[in-house]
Amino acid sequence: MEYRVRQGNEDDVPAMLGLWREMMDFHAELDRRFRPLPPLEGEQAWEKHLREDVLGAESACTFVAEAGDRLVGMIVGLACDVYPVFQPEQYGLVSDMVVAPDWRRRGVGRALFDSVKTWSSERGMSHLKLMVAHANPVSQAFWRAMGCTDYMDDMWFELDAR
């Protein structure tokens, strides 16, 4: 079956919430420090974020991969301002990306990422940033295959550890 990538919209939100939960649960199993809000509460918070901060915003983009009448992937990109001491003034951030398990390794992730790259380039951004869970070597390999390279290490310190 073929798929197509298109800009996401309000009608896609229910399916996007299901994909988002799959991604949250997957990462929560990889590392106990990854603590999304529980079902329903998390979906409500993410839906609010999508509707108020992402969909229709000039500083955000959402693309979905659709196969028939099913969403099989999604990606959210944001335009972010850098600290005033750095150049360039803005960069793109891939905040979320997920592909349904049965659609992985079929080019969907690459096509979604290509859409965010194009969106970011059209807005004059010179680079994209994203975070990948340290405990997720499959996603790390995917992003490296997309041409991403290590830049900064995101460190964690447990304040209540003694």
MARZA-609123 format. One line per 4 residues: number of its first residue (from 1); their letters; for each residue x, y negated, z of N, C-alpha, C. Coordinates in steps of 0.1 Angstrom, whole numbers. Each point is the difference from the previous one (the first is absolute). Example, Ala and Ser with C-alpha at 12.3 -4.5 7.8 and 13.67 -1.06 7.14 Angstrom:
2
1 = as = 132:57:78:-9:-12:0:9:-12:0 ~ -4:-11:-7:9:-11:0:-8:-11:8 $
This chain:
162
1 = meyr = 8:12:0:-8:-12:0:9:-12:0 ~ -4:-10:-7:7:-13:-1:-4:-9:11 ~ 8:-10:3:-3:-11:9:3:-13:-6 ~ -5:-10:6:3:-14:-5:2:-9:13 $
5 = vrqg = 9:-9:-2:3:-10:11:-7:-13:-4 ~ -7:-5:10:-7:-13:-2:1:-8:13 ~ -4:-12:0:0:-9:11:-12:5:10 ~ 3:1:12:-10:4:10:-10:-11:3 $
9 = nedd = -12:4:4:-10:-10:3:-8:5:12 ~ -10:-8:4:-9:2:11:-6:14:0 ~ -4:4:-12:-7:13:-1:9:12:3 ~ 13:-2:0:10:10:2:3:2:15 $
13 = vpam = -5:-9:8:4:0:15:-3:13:7 ~ -12:6:-2:-3:13:7:10:11:-3 ~ 4:1:-13:9:11:-4:14:-4:5 ~ 3:-13:-1:14:-4:5:1:3:15 $
17 = lglw = -10:-1:8:0:3:14:4:15:2 ~ -6:8:-8:3:15:1:15:2:-3 ~ 5:-6:-11:14:2:-3:9:-6:11 ~ -4:-11:5:8:-7:11:1:10:12 $
21 = remm = -12:6:4:0:9:12:9:12:-3 ~ 0:5:-12:9:11:-3:14:-4:2 ~ 4:-12:-5:14:-4:2:3:-2:15 ~ -9:-6:8:2:-2:14:2:13:7 $
25 = dfha = -9:9:-2:1:13:7:13:8:-4 ~ 4:-1:-12:12:6:-5:12:-5:7 ~ 1:-13:1:12:-6:7:-1:2:15 ~ -11:0:6:-2:2:14:6:14:4 $
29 = eldr = -2:10:-9:5:13:2:15:1:-1 ~ 6:-9:-8:15:0:-2:7:-6:12 ~ -6:-10:6:8:-7:11:-10:-5:10 ~ 1:3:13:-9:-4:10:-1:-15:2 $
33 = rfrp = 11:-7:-4:0:-15:1:-10:-6:-10 ~ -4:6:-10:-9:-5:-10:-14:2:6 ~ -6:-11:5:-13:1:7:-11:-8:-6 ~ -6:4:-11:-11:-8:-5:-12:1:10 $
37 = lppl = -9:-10:-2:-13:1:8:-7:12:-4 ~ -8:6:10:-7:12:-3:-11:-2:-11 ~ -5:12:-6:-10:-1:-10:-11:-9:4 ~ -6:-6:-9:-11:-10:0:6:-13:5 $
41 = egeq = 6:-1:11:6:-13:4:11:-5:-10 ~ 8:10:-4:11:-3:-9:-6:-4:-14 ~ -10:7:-4:-6:-3:-13:-7:-13:0 ~ -6:-3:11:-7:-14:1:10:-11:-1 $
45 = awek = 11:2:7:11:-10:0:6:-2:-14 ~ 3:12:-6:6:-1:-13:-10:-6:-11 ~ -13:4:2:-9:-5:-10:-1:-16:2 ~ 0:-4:12:-1:-15:3:12:-7:-7 $
49 = hlre = 12:6:2:12:-5:-6:-1:0:-15 ~ -4:11:-6:-2:0:-15:-9:-11:-5 ~ -12:-1:6:-10:-9:-4:3:-15:2 ~ 7:-2:11:3:-14:4:13:-5:-5 $
53 = dvlg = 10:9:0:14:-5:-3:6:5:-13 ~ -6:10:-6:6:6:-12:-8:-1:-13 ~ -12:5:0:-8:0:-12:-4:-14:-4 ~ 4:-5:-11:-3:-13:-5:10:-11:4 $
57 = aesa = 9:4:9:10:-10:4:11:-2:-10 ~ 4:-13:-2:11:-3:-10:13:6:4 ~ 2:2:13:13:5:5:0:15:2 ~ -10:7:-6:-1:15:2:-5:7:-13 $
61 = ctfv = 4:12:-1:-6:8:-11:-3:14:5 ~ -10:6:-6:-3:14:3:-3:7:-14 ~ 7:11:-2:-3:8:-11:-4:14:4 ~ -9:6:-8:-4:13:3:2:9:-12 $
65 = aeag = 2:13:3:0:10:-11:-13:8:1 ~ -6:1:-12:-14:6:0:1:11:-10 ~ -5:12:4:-2:11:-9:-15:4:0 ~ -6:-2:-11:-14:2:0:-7:-10:9 $
69 = drlv = -8:4:10:-6:-9:9:6:1:14 ~ 12:4:0:8:2:13:12:-9:0 ~ 2:-7:12:13:-7:1:10:10:5 ~ 12:1:-7:10:10:4:13:-7:5 $
73 = gmiv = 0:-13:0:11:-7:6:-3:-15:1 ~ 8:-7:8:-1:-14:2:13:-6:4 ~ 2:-13:-2:11:-7:4:-4:-15:3 ~ 6:-5:11:-3:-14:3:14:-7:0 $
77 = glac = 0:-12:-7:12:-8:0:-3:-14:5 ~ 9:-6:6:-1:-13:6:11:-9:-4 ~ -3:-13:-2:10:-10:-2:4:-6:13 ~ 13:1:4:4:-4:13:10:-12:-1 $
81 = dvyp = -1:-9:9:10:-11:1:12:5:8 ~ 12:-4:-4:12:4:8:2:-11:10 ~ 9:3:10:4:-10:9:6:-11:-7 ~ -1:-13:5:5:-11:-8:15:-1:-3 $
85 = vfqp = 7:9:6:15:0:-2:4:9:-11 ~ -9:8:-6:3:9:-11:-6:-3:-13 ~ 6:5:-11:-5:-1:-13:-4:14:-5 ~ -9:2:-9:-9:-10:-6:-11:-3:10 $
89 = eqyg = -9:-9:-4:-11:-4:10:-10:10:3 ~ -2:9:-10:-10:11:2:5:13:-4 ~ -5:11:5:3:13:-4:-13:8:0 ~ -1:11:-7:-11:9:1:2:11:10 $
93 = lvsd = -11:4:6:0:10:11:-10:11:-4 ~ 4:12:-1:-9:11:-2:-4:4:14 ~ -12:-3:4:-4:2:14:-6:14:2 ~ -7:5:-10:-6:14:1:0:6:-14 $
97 = mvva = 3:13:0:-2:8:-12:-3:14:4 ~ -10:6:-7:-3:14:3:-6:6:-13 ~ 4:12:-2:-5:8:-11:-6:13:6 ~ -12:3:-4:-7:12:5:9:12:-2 $
101 = pdwr = 1:9:10:9:12:-1:0:8:-13 ~ -12:2:-5:-2:8:-12:4:-8:-13 ~ 3:-13:1:4:-8:-11:15:-4:0 ~ 7:4:10:14:-3:1:9:7:-10 $
105 = rrgv = 11:-6:-4:9:5:-10:-6:1:-14 ~ -9:-10:-2:-6:0:-14:1:-14:-6 ~ 8:-9:6:3:-13:-5:-9:-11:6 ~ -9:4:9:-10:-10:5:8:-11:8 $
109 = gral = 9:5:9:7:-10:9:9:-9:-9 ~ 6:5:-10:8:-8:-9:-9:-11:-7 ~ -11:4:-5:-9:-9:-7:-5:-11:10 ~ -3:4:12:-5:-10:10:11:-10:3 $
113 = fdsv = 12:5:2:12:-8:3:3:-10:-12 ~ -1:6:-12:2:-9:-12:-10:-12:0 ~ -12:3:5:-10:-11:0:4:-11:10 ~ 5:4:11:4:-10:10:13:-7:-5 $
117 = ktws = 9:7:-6:12:-7:-6:-4:-10:-10 ~ -9:3:-9:-5:-10:-10:-7:-12:7 ~ -9:3:9:-6:-11:8:10:-9:6 ~ 10:6:7:10:-8:7:9:-8:-10 $
121 = serg = 4:6:-11:8:-7:-10:-8:-12:-6 ~ -12:2:-3:-8:-10:-6:-1:-13:10 ~ 2:2:12:-1:-11:10:14:-5:4 ~ 10:4:-8:14:-5:2:8:6:11 $
125 = mshl = -5:11:6:7:6:11:12:8:-6 ~ 11:0:7:12:7:-5:2:14:5 ~ -7:3:11:1:14:5:-12:4:9 ~ 0:13:3:-11:6:8:7:6:12 $
129 = klmv = -7:0:11:4:7:12:-11:10:4 ~ 4:10:7:-10:10:5:7:7:12 ~ -9:6:8:6:8:11:-4:15:-3 ~ 9:9:3:-2:14:-1:3:7:13 $
133 = ahan = -9:8:5:3:7:12:13:9:-1 ~ 8:-2:10:13:8:1:-3:15:0 ~ -11:4:6:-3:14:1:-8:5:-13 ~ 0:-7:-10:-7:4:-12:10:0:-12 $
137 = pvsq = 8:11:-1:10:1:-11:-6:1:-14 ~ -12:5:-1:-7:0:-13:-3:-14:-6 ~ -5:-8:9:-3:-14:-4:13:-8:-3 ~ 10:3:9:13:-7:-3:5:4:-13 $
141 = afwr = 0:13:-4:4:4:-13:-8:-6:-11 ~ -13:-1:2:-8:-7:-11:4:-14:-2 ~ 2:-8:11:4:-14:-1:14:-1:-6 ~ 9:8:3:13:0:-6:-1:3:-15 $
145 = amgc = -9:9:-4:-2:3:-14:-6:-12:-7 ~ -7:-8:7:-6:-13:-6:11:-11:-1 ~ 12:3:5:11:-10:-1:2:-8:13 ~ -7:3:10:2:-7:13:12:4:7 $
149 = tdym = 7:-9:6:12:3:8:-1:-4:14 ~ 8:6:8:0:-4:15:5:-15:1 ~ -6:-7:9:3:-14:2:2:-2:15 ~ -10:1:8:0:-2:14:-5:12:7 $
153 = ddmw = 5:3:12:-5:11:8:-10:-6:10 ~ -11:6:1:-11:-4:10:3:8:12 ~ 4:-6:11:3:7:13:-11:-1:9 ~ 0:10:10:-11:1:10:7:1:14 $
157 = feld = -6:-7:9:5:1:14:-13:2:9 ~ 0:11:7:-12:2:9:2:-7:13 ~ -8:-10:3:2:-8:12:-3:7:13 ~ -9:10:0:-2:7:12:9:12:2 $
161 = ar = 10:2:-9:9:11:2:11:-4:10 ~ 2:9:9:10:-4:11:10:11:1 $
